[in-house]
Amino acid sequence: MKFITKSNKSLKELMIDSREDSVLSELVEHIATIMNVKTKKTFLEIGDYVINDICIEAKSAADFLASVRNKRIFNQIDNMDIE
């Protein structure tokens, strides 16, 4: 795997929600390690991943559709915008 990026020096620690236990979270941690970005598993009230001021909510296709149907996705998006 090769990643083309600018300097990673501006990337601070990647925080990963401690409840994330998936193939995706393992892959994210692995790629962060390759890119020399520190990771920390911690409880996140909002989102699954946070780096700098970017919050990411990871969803499978089925979870995304369920979130749209029950309108939970809109609350999650709204919560991410809180500063």
Sequence and secondary structure as in RCSB ss.txt:
>XXXX:A:sequence
MKFITKSNKSLKELMIDSREDSVLSELVEHIATIMNVKTKKTFLEIGDYVINDICIEAKSAADFLASVRNKRIFN
QIDNMDIE
>XXXX:A:secstr
     S GGG   EEEETT  SHHHHHHHHHHHHTT  EEEE  SS SEEETTEEE    HHHHHHHHHTTHHHH
HHHHHT  
